[in-house]
């Protein structure tokens, strides 16, 4: 069996912005009449963000804003009020009734999926494991020095991405840089492709290798000089367990 050595040219970084996941919406957060949804203040949503509205199983949503793929029509960070549209830049969605029968469960509005950061020079992600020394005293000396005994501890990780800056402050790369100072980081996620495989012009997730990590953005290091393109080194730490997809089976 011949193995193909992978090239970094097929790697990529995809990103979901910080502050774009709300998973604790009660029925009262939705309008009984009108369009205003109270999602919370000082989040990271922006106009035309693709989001997914989901209700708990069994919820009654007749005449309420329907679940599914939506776009952010407006978001006021001070009041925490959001409105949605069915298409980017489309008409605001309205309701004549609140959803109900939530019980102890909650609705959610989350950024739909990570999108490509097209101006990335490179990314890195390191995974480490702690070990706990459980060596005991009182061992019988022999010819050789006794070995210590360890058990596994917690896993940890750290990562970074080198992102070129452009004069378009609306692209996802610029947003990733700005998100370093976004206080509420829920929703920030990086999808790190080791190799992308395209089928009929679209990424085949079953054939591509990647890892997906919810993250906390921790720093942005700007380097400016007259000889090189402007680049920012963005560092991040995992906010949860990475998901590995290294399978190449279709």
C-alpha positions as CSV (number, residue, x, y, z in Angstrom):
1,X,0.0,0.0,0.0
2,X,1.4,3.4,-1.0
3,X,0.9,6.4,1.3
4,X,0.7,9.9,0.0
5,X,2.7,12.5,1.9
6,X,0.4,15.5,2.5
7,X,1.3,19.0,1.4
8,X,0.4,22.1,3.4
9,X,-1.0,23.7,0.2
10,X,-4.2,21.7,0.8
11,X,-4.7,22.9,4.3
12,X,-7.2,25.6,5.3
13,X,-8.7,27.4,8.3
14,X,-12.4,28.0,8.8
15,X,-13.8,30.1,11.6
16,X,-17.1,30.8,13.4
17,X,-17.0,34.2,15.1
18,X,-17.0,34.8,18.9
19,X,-20.2,35.6,20.7
20,X,-22.4,34.0,18.1
21,X,-23.9,31.2,20.1
22,X,-26.9,31.6,22.4
23,X,-28.3,28.3,23.7
24,X,-30.4,29.4,26.7
25,X,-33.4,31.2,25.1
26,X,-36.7,30.8,26.9
27,X,-40.0,31.1,25.2
28,X,-40.4,34.6,26.6
29,X,-37.3,35.7,24.6
30,X,-39.4,35.5,21.4
31,X,-42.1,38.0,20.3
32,X,-45.8,37.4,20.8
33,X,-46.3,40.1,18.2
34,X,-43.6,41.6,16.1
35,X,-40.0,40.7,15.3
36,X,-37.8,41.4,18.3
37,X,-35.9,38.5,19.9
38,X,-34.1,39.1,23.2
39,X,-30.8,37.2,22.8
40,X,-28.6,39.1,25.2
41,X,-26.4,42.2,25.2
42,X,-22.8,42.6,24.0
43,X,-22.7,39.5,21.9
44,X,-20.7,39.2,18.6
45,X,-23.6,39.0,16.1
46,X,-23.4,41.2,13.0
47,X,-25.9,42.0,10.2
48,X,-26.3,39.2,7.6
49,X,-24.6,36.6,9.8
50,X,-25.9,33.1,8.8
51,X,-27.5,31.6,11.9
52,X,-29.7,28.6,12.8
53,X,-32.7,28.9,15.0
54,X,-33.6,25.7,16.8
55,X,-36.4,25.0,19.3
56,X,-36.6,22.1,21.8
57,X,-38.3,18.9,20.7
58,X,-42.0,19.1,21.3
59,X,-42.2,22.9,21.3
60,X,-45.3,24.5,19.9
61,X,-44.3,27.1,17.2
62,X,-47.5,27.9,15.4
63,X,-47.4,31.5,14.2
64,X,-44.0,32.0,15.9
65,X,-40.8,32.7,13.9
66,X,-40.1,29.3,12.3
67,X,-37.0,27.3,13.1
68,X,-34.2,26.7,10.5
69,X,-31.6,28.6,8.6
70,X,-31.9,32.4,9.0
71,X,-29.8,35.6,8.7
72,X,-29.3,38.3,11.3
73,X,-31.3,41.4,10.1
74,X,-30.4,43.6,13.0
75,X,-28.7,43.3,16.3
76,X,-28.4,45.9,19.0
77,X,-25.5,45.1,21.4
78,X,-26.8,47.5,24.0
79,X,-30.3,46.2,24.3
80,X,-29.6,42.6,23.2
81,X,-32.5,42.7,20.7
82,X,-32.1,40.7,17.4
83,X,-34.3,40.5,14.4
84,X,-34.0,37.8,11.7
85,X,-34.6,37.4,7.9
86,X,-35.0,34.4,5.7
87,X,-32.3,35.7,3.3
88,X,-29.3,37.9,3.6
89,X,-30.6,41.5,3.4
90,X,-34.2,40.2,3.2
91,X,-37.4,41.4,5.0
92,X,-37.6,41.1,8.7
93,X,-39.4,38.0,10.0
94,X,-42.4,38.6,12.3
95,X,-44.6,36.5,14.6
96,X,-48.1,36.7,16.0
97,X,-47.5,34.2,18.8
98,X,-44.7,33.1,21.1
99,X,-43.4,29.5,20.9
100,X,-44.5,27.4,23.9
101,X,-44.2,24.1,25.7
102,X,-40.5,24.5,26.4
103,X,-40.5,23.0,29.8
104,X,-37.0,23.0,31.2
105,X,-35.4,23.1,27.8
106,X,-34.2,26.1,25.7
107,X,-34.1,27.4,22.2
108,X,-30.9,28.4,20.5
109,X,-29.6,30.8,17.8
110,X,-26.1,29.9,16.7
111,X,-23.8,30.8,13.8
112,X,-24.5,28.1,11.2
113,X,-21.1,26.8,10.3
114,X,-17.4,27.9,10.2
115,X,-16.5,29.8,7.0
116,X,-13.2,30.0,5.2
117,X,-10.6,32.5,6.3
118,X,-9.1,33.1,2.9
119,X,-6.0,35.2,4.0
120,X,-4.3,32.7,6.3
121,X,-0.5,32.1,5.9
122,X,-0.4,29.2,8.2
123,X,-2.0,27.6,11.3
124,X,-0.7,25.4,14.1
125,X,-2.3,23.4,16.9
126,X,-0.4,21.6,19.6
127,X,-2.0,18.9,21.8
128,X,-0.4,17.9,25.1
129,X,-1.1,15.4,27.9
130,X,-0.4,15.8,31.6
131,X,1.0,12.8,33.5
132,X,0.7,12.2,37.2
133,X,3.6,10.6,39.1
134,X,2.2,7.8,41.2
135,X,5.6,6.2,42.1
136,X,5.5,4.5,45.4
137,X,8.3,4.3,48.0
138,X,9.6,1.1,49.6
139,X,10.5,-0.7,46.4
140,X,13.1,-3.4,46.7
141,X,16.4,-2.3,45.2
142,X,17.8,-4.5,42.4
143,X,20.5,-4.3,39.8
144,X,18.8,-1.5,37.9
145,X,17.4,1.8,39.0
146,X,13.6,1.5,39.5
147,X,11.4,3.4,37.1
148,X,8.8,5.9,38.1
149,X,5.2,5.0,37.5
150,X,2.8,7.5,35.8
151,X,-0.9,7.6,35.0
152,X,-2.5,9.9,32.4
153,X,-3.9,13.3,33.4
154,X,-5.7,16.0,31.6
155,X,-5.2,16.9,28.0
156,X,-4.5,20.5,26.8
157,X,-3.8,22.4,23.7
158,X,-2.8,25.7,22.1
159,X,-2.9,27.0,18.6
160,X,-2.3,30.0,16.4
161,X,-2.9,31.3,12.9
162,X,-1.0,33.8,10.9
163,X,-3.6,36.0,9.2
164,X,-2.9,38.6,6.5
165,X,-4.8,41.9,7.1
166,X,-6.6,43.6,4.2
167,X,-8.4,46.9,3.8
168,X,-11.8,45.1,3.9
169,X,-12.8,45.2,7.6
170,X,-15.9,43.1,6.9
171,X,-14.2,39.9,5.9
172,X,-13.9,37.0,8.3
173,X,-10.1,37.4,8.8
174,X,-10.5,40.9,10.1
175,X,-13.4,39.7,12.3
176,X,-11.2,37.0,13.7
177,X,-8.6,39.5,14.7
178,X,-11.1,41.9,16.3
179,X,-12.7,39.0,18.2
180,X,-9.7,38.7,20.4
181,X,-11.2,41.5,22.5
182,X,-14.8,40.2,22.2
183,X,-15.7,39.6,25.9
184,X,-18.2,36.9,25.3
185,X,-16.5,34.2,23.3
186,X,-19.2,31.5,23.1
187,X,-19.4,30.3,19.5
188,X,-15.8,30.9,18.5
189,X,-14.7,27.8,16.7
190,X,-11.9,26.9,14.3
191,X,-12.1,24.1,11.8
192,X,-8.5,23.2,10.8
193,X,-8.2,21.4,7.6
194,X,-5.1,19.3,7.2
195,X,-6.1,18.5,3.6
196,X,-9.1,19.5,1.7
197,X,-10.6,17.2,-1.0
198,X,-13.0,18.8,-3.4
199,X,-15.7,16.8,-5.3
200,X,-17.6,18.7,-8.1
201,X,-16.3,22.0,-6.8
202,X,-17.4,21.4,-3.1
203,X,-15.5,20.2,-0.1
204,X,-16.0,16.5,0.6
205,X,-16.1,16.3,4.4
206,X,-15.9,12.5,4.2
207,X,-12.7,12.6,2.2
208,X,-11.0,15.6,3.8
209,X,-9.0,15.5,7.1
210,X,-9.7,18.1,9.7
211,X,-10.1,18.9,13.4
212,X,-12.7,21.2,14.9
213,X,-12.1,23.1,18.1
214,X,-14.2,25.5,20.1
215,X,-11.8,28.1,21.2
216,X,-11.0,31.2,23.3
217,X,-9.0,33.8,21.4
218,X,-6.2,35.0,23.6
219,X,-4.0,37.4,21.7
220,X,-3.3,39.1,18.5
221,X,0.3,40.1,17.7
222,X,0.6,42.7,14.9
223,X,3.8,43.0,12.8
224,X,4.1,45.9,10.4
225,X,7.1,46.7,8.3
226,X,7.7,48.2,4.8
227,X,9.0,45.0,3.2
228,X,6.2,42.4,3.9
229,X,2.5,42.1,3.8
230,X,0.8,43.1,7.1
231,X,0.2,40.0,9.2
232,X,-1.4,39.3,12.5
233,X,-0.6,36.2,14.7
234,X,-3.8,35.2,16.4
235,X,-3.4,32.8,19.4
236,X,-6.2,30.6,20.8
237,X,-6.8,27.9,23.5
238,X,-9.4,25.1,23.3
239,X,-12.7,25.9,25.1
240,X,-13.8,22.2,24.8
241,X,-12.7,18.9,23.4
242,X,-11.4,18.9,19.8
243,X,-13.3,16.7,17.3
244,X,-10.9,14.8,15.0
245,X,-12.0,13.7,11.5
246,X,-8.9,11.9,10.1
247,X,-10.9,9.3,8.1
248,X,-10.5,9.2,4.4
249,X,-13.4,6.8,3.7
250,X,-16.1,8.1,1.4
